[in-house]
Amino acid sequence: MNLFKENENIVVFKADKDGLDLEEFLSSNDISGRLFRKLYKGKQIYVNGKFKRKGLILEKGDLVSIYMENEDENTTPEKMEIDIIYEDFDLLILNKQPNIVVHPTKSHQENTLSNGISYYFKEKGIKKKIRFVNRLDMNTTGILIVAKNPFAHQQMALQFESNEVEKKYQAIVSGIVEKNEDYIDLPIGREEEKSVKKVVTENGQKALTKYTVIEKYKDASLLDVQIFTGRSHQIRVHLNHIGHPIIGDVLYNEESPYIDRQALHSYYLKIKHPRTKKI
């Protein structure tokens, strides 16, 4: 059983049966071996308030605590407006704006979302590293999740890796989409080895997308899109493959006089909270 405690640095679990050792018990609560080893090496795992060896056999009712130290974030702070949807000890969930890079890169050392979050953390006295859980392209807007500690990051990553997260987008595409609803189940890979562009290819990774037409215009369509896998550029590639590329997507379509970016917005993510397990 997972107990939610009003402490940003401590997560407590309660053993509901006898017989598991410390490592087995935490593994049964979805703590990865990698995170366990990191915490154990730092003597950050306690049983009933005391550090114990990992081979300890637990008894029903024992309280196992994992402690996460404060951290220093090295990204240069830069004041900017960030649109916060939700925040607690474990998560910072944002509505990402268009035309902004998420991570600093060689060509984008400044004016990234990481710079803005680093400034926000510093102003609020939040001593945590920035750990992005999901990805959005520079010109895609919408929901972006930041984990504030290694426990939350590992728990959220597990949900995304196992495709447990329900992900929905809205997109405006070129042309009139004839089928009001359909699935696109086609593998995606790189066009060429070092190419940024992706294509549908037999040698690619499995990718499954569902779209529903919301509205049809003179020469465009508004779609609700759900993805069941998380391939890079998945929606952009699949919609382009069926002949309806996203408007404003200069990689898979052409420039648009109506919008200076791709018309793609992540509006819905259904997740389980990493600590409470509530949806």
WOBEL-V837256 format. One record per pair of residues at least 6 apart in sequence whose C-alpha atoms are under 6 Angstrom apart, sorted by the first residue. I is the first residue (numbers start at 0). J is the second residue. If there is no record, write none. Layout:
<<I | J> <I | J>>
//
This chain:
<<0 | 12> <0 | 13> <1 | 12> <2 | 11> <2 | 12> <3 | 275> <7 | 88> <8 | 66> <8 | 67> <9 | 65> <9 | 66> <10 | 64> <10 | 65> <11 | 63> <11 | 64> <12 | 62> <12 | 63> <13 | 60> <13 | 61> <13 | 62> <14 | 59> <14 | 60> <14 | 61> <15 | 59> <16 | 59> <17 | 57> <17 | 58> <17 | 59> <18 | 56> <18 | 57> <19 | 56> <19 | 57> <20 | 54> <20 | 55> <20 | 56> <20 | 57> <21 | 53> <21 | 55> <22 | 53> <43 | 65> <43 | 66> <44 | 64> <44 | 65> <45 | 63> <45 | 64> <46 | 62> <46 | 63> <47 | 62> <69 | 126> <69 | 127> <70 | 126> <70 | 127> <72 | 128> <75 | 114> <76 | 114> <76 | 117> <76 | 118> <77 | 114> <77 | 115> <77 | 118> <78 | 115> <78 | 118> <79 | 115> <82 | 93> <82 | 94> <83 | 93> <84 | 92> <84 | 93> <85 | 92> <89 | 146> <89 | 147> <89 | 151> <90 | 145> <90 | 146> <90 | 147> <91 | 145> <92 | 143> <92 | 144> <93 | 142> <93 | 143> <94 | 141> <94 | 142> <95 | 140> <95 | 141> <96 | 140> <97 | 138> <97 | 140> <98 | 137> <98 | 138> <99 | 137> <100 | 111> <100 | 137> <101 | 111> <101 | 112> <102 | 113> <127 | 147> <130 | 145> <130 | 146> <131 | 145> <132 | 144> <132 | 145> <138 | 260> <139 | 263> <139 | 264> <140 | 264> <141 | 264> <141 | 265> <141 | 266> <142 | 265> <146 | 152> <151 | 273> <154 | 273> <164 | 269> <164 | 270> <165 | 268> <165 | 269> <166 | 225> <166 | 226> <166 | 267> <166 | 268> <167 | 224> <167 | 225> <167 | 267> <168 | 223> <168 | 224> <168 | 264> <168 | 265> <168 | 266> <169 | 222> <169 | 223> <169 | 224> <169 | 263> <169 | 264> <170 | 221> <170 | 222> <170 | 262> <170 | 263> <171 | 220> <171 | 221> <171 | 245> <171 | 246> <171 | 262> <172 | 219> <172 | 220> <172 | 243> <172 | 244> <172 | 245> <172 | 246> <173 | 219> <173 | 243> <173 | 244> <173 | 246> <174 | 218> <174 | 219> <175 | 218> <175 | 219> <175 | 220> <179 | 211> <179 | 212> <180 | 210> <180 | 211> <181 | 209> <181 | 210> <182 | 208> <182 | 209> <183 | 207> <183 | 208> <184 | 206> <184 | 207> <185 | 206> <186 | 199> <186 | 200> <186 | 203> <186 | 204> <186 | 205> <186 | 206> <187 | 198> <187 | 199> <187 | 200> <187 | 203> <187 | 204> <188 | 197> <188 | 198> <188 | 200> <188 | 203> <189 | 197> <189 | 198> <190 | 196> <190 | 197> <190 | 198> <198 | 236> <206 | 228> <207 | 227> <207 | 228> <208 | 225> <208 | 226> <209 | 224> <209 | 225> <210 | 223> <210 | 224> <211 | 222> <211 | 223> <212 | 222> <213 | 221> <213 | 222> <214 | 220> <214 | 221> <238 | 244> <244 | 252> <246 | 261> <246 | 262> <247 | 254> <247 | 255> <247 | 260> <247 | 261> <248 | 261> <270 | 278> <271 | 277> <271 | 278>>
//
